[in-house]
Amino acid sequence: MGDFRVRAAGPDDRERISELLGMSWGGAAVVAHGTVYDALHLPALLAERDGRVVGLLTYTLSPGGLEVVTLDAVPPRGGVGSALLDAGVVVARRAGAARLWLVTTNDNLDALRFYQRRGLRIVSVAPGAVDAARLVKPSIPETGEYGIPLHDELTLELRW
Ligand SMILES: CC(C)(COP(=O)(O)OP(=O)(O)OC[C@H]1O[C@@H](n2cnc3c(N)ncnc32)[C@H](O)[C@@H]1OP(=O)(O)O)[C@@H](O)C(=O)NCCC(=O)NCCS
């Protein structure tokens, strides 16, 4: 399962990235902490196996750190998410950032488990932030993973 490689995405990868974002997030528009991102045009790390995309991490870099905007492993549980997260930390450290951070949602128990087991800490909870995001992106469902009503955002971070 470990026979994949991670690299920085380039302009030639756009079409495949667009497909993956469409499949995982219903399109390239991602709303988090009141910000609308066009994930298709963000810097990205790509995981490939036999020339096929098996994972994607999109991010922004700012003085506040590296924000992971999207992270997907297709299929999950093959180590791709961990490898992409590790690569994100390398990018952040090389850029002189002091932390990697991201927003996830209250229903995403798998992601909360995944991130906390990799050292990230929950640093804030924004009740109702997903309800607010839904006004901007109506395709965000009312019900999320495990049939959990989807309302809130949680911010997690890894500092070094
Ligand atoms: C969250 C997500 C990115 C994690 O990526 P992933 O590739 O599944 O993560 P990994 O495979 O590296 O690790 C997941 C678990 O599978 C285990 N695993 C890794 N390789 C494995 C293998 N070959 N066989 C079985 N289990 C394996 C890992 O040990 C890990 O378990 P642990 O947490 O107990 O250590 C992925 O599940 C995903 O794409 N989810 C949907 C999108 C999403 O919610 N993204 C996050 C948005 S904030």
The ligand as an SDF file (V2000), in Angstrom:
LIG
                    3D

 48 50  0  0  0  0  0  0  0  0999 V2000
   -8.6870   11.9660    6.9060 C   0  0  0  0  0  0  0  0  0  0  0  0
   -7.9040   11.3170    5.7760 C   0  0  0  0  0  0  0  0  0  0  0  0
   -7.2670   12.3680    4.8980 C   0  0  0  0  0  0  0  0  0  0  0  0
   -6.8010   10.4410    6.3990 C   0  0  0  0  0  0  0  0  0  0  0  0
   -6.0200    9.8920    5.3500 O   0  0  0  0  0  0  0  0  0  0  0  0
   -5.6500    8.3310    5.3090 P   0  0  0  0  0  0  0  0  0  0  0  0
   -4.8610    8.0810    4.0900 O   0  0  0  0  0  0  0  0  0  0  0  0
   -6.8970    7.5270    5.4970 O   0  0  0  0  0  0  0  0  0  0  0  0
   -4.7230    8.2340    6.5770 O   0  0  0  0  0  0  0  0  0  0  0  0
   -3.6590    7.0830    6.8980 P   0  0  0  0  0  0  0  0  0  0  0  0
   -3.9340    5.8730    6.0930 O   0  0  0  0  0  0  0  0  0  0  0  0
   -2.3300    7.6900    6.8200 O   0  0  0  0  0  0  0  0  0  0  0  0
   -3.9830    6.8010    8.3950 O   0  0  0  0  0  0  0  0  0  0  0  0
   -5.3170    6.4020    8.7450 C   0  0  0  0  0  0  0  0  0  0  0  0
   -5.2900    5.1920    9.5740 C   0  0  0  0  0  0  0  0  0  0  0  0
   -5.1530    4.0600    8.7380 O   0  0  0  0  0  0  0  0  0  0  0  0
   -4.0930    3.2550    9.2340 C   0  0  0  0  0  0  0  0  0  0  0  0
   -3.4040    2.6290    8.1190 N   0  0  0  0  0  0  0  0  0  0  0  0
   -2.4070    3.1490    7.3980 C   0  0  0  0  0  0  0  0  0  0  0  0
   -2.0100    2.2750    6.4710 N   0  0  0  0  0  0  0  0  0  0  0  0
   -2.8170    1.1990    6.6070 C   0  0  0  0  0  0  0  0  0  0  0  0
   -2.9250   -0.0360    5.9430 C   0  0  0  0  0  0  0  0  0  0  0  0
   -2.0940   -0.3590    4.9460 N   0  0  0  0  0  0  0  0  0  0  0  0
   -3.8980   -0.8880    6.3150 N   0  0  0  0  0  0  0  0  0  0  0  0
   -4.7370   -0.5780    7.3210 C   0  0  0  0  0  0  0  0  0  0  0  0
   -4.6620    0.5760    8.0180 N   0  0  0  0  0  0  0  0  0  0  0  0
   -3.7170    1.4310    7.6530 C   0  0  0  0  0  0  0  0  0  0  0  0
   -3.1860    4.1890    9.9580 C   0  0  0  0  0  0  0  0  0  0  0  0
   -2.4420    3.4970   10.9340 O   0  0  0  0  0  0  0  0  0  0  0  0
   -4.1660    5.1410   10.5400 C   0  0  0  0  0  0  0  0  0  0  0  0
   -4.6710    4.6510   11.7500 O   0  0  0  0  0  0  0  0  0  0  0  0
   -4.2720    5.3310   13.1170 P   0  0  0  0  0  0  0  0  0  0  0  0
   -4.9200    6.6790   13.1200 O   0  0  0  0  0  0  0  0  0  0  0  0
   -4.8500    4.4030   14.0910 O   0  0  0  0  0  0  0  0  0  0  0  0
   -2.7780    5.4540   13.1350 O   0  0  0  0  0  0  0  0  0  0  0  0
   -8.8010   10.3800    4.9020 C   0  0  0  0  0  0  0  0  0  0  0  0
   -9.4660    9.4860    5.7320 O   0  0  0  0  0  0  0  0  0  0  0  0
   -9.8060   11.1180    4.0220 C   0  0  0  0  0  0  0  0  0  0  0  0
   -9.5280   11.4010    2.8630 O   0  0  0  0  0  0  0  0  0  0  0  0
  -10.9960   11.4120    4.5580 N   0  0  0  0  0  0  0  0  0  0  0  0
  -12.0620   12.0660    3.7640 C   0  0  0  0  0  0  0  0  0  0  0  0
  -11.7780   13.5280    3.5380 C   0  0  0  0  0  0  0  0  0  0  0  0
  -11.5850   14.2800    4.8390 C   0  0  0  0  0  0  0  0  0  0  0  0
  -12.4280   14.2230    5.7240 O   0  0  0  0  0  0  0  0  0  0  0  0
  -10.4680   15.0180    4.9510 N   0  0  0  0  0  0  0  0  0  0  0  0
  -10.1560   15.8100    6.1040 C   0  0  0  0  0  0  0  0  0  0  0  0
  -10.8220   17.1230    5.9950 C   0  0  0  0  0  0  0  0  0  0  0  0
  -10.3760   18.2010    7.3180 S   0  0  0  0  0  0  0  0  0  0  0  0
  1  2  1  0
  2  3  1  0
  2  4  1  0
  2 36  1  0
  4  5  1  0
  5  6  1  0
  6  7  2  0
  6  8  1  0
  6  9  1  0
  9 10  1  0
 10 11  2  0
 10 12  1  0
 10 13  1  0
 13 14  1  0
 14 15  1  0
 15 16  1  0
 15 30  1  0
 16 17  1  0
 17 18  1  0
 17 28  1  0
 18 19  1  0
 18 27  1  0
 19 20  2  0
 20 21  1  0
 21 22  1  0
 21 27  2  0
 22 23  1  0
 22 24  2  0
 24 25  1  0
 25 26  2  0
 26 27  1  0
 28 29  1  0
 28 30  1  0
 30 31  1  0
 31 32  1  0
 32 33  2  0
 32 34  1  0
 32 35  1  0
 36 37  1  0
 36 38  1  0
 38 39  2  0
 38 40  1  0
 40 41  1  0
 41 42  1  0
 42 43  1  0
 43 44  2  0
 43 45  1  0
 45 46  1  0
 46 47  1  0
 47 48  1  0
M  END
$$$$
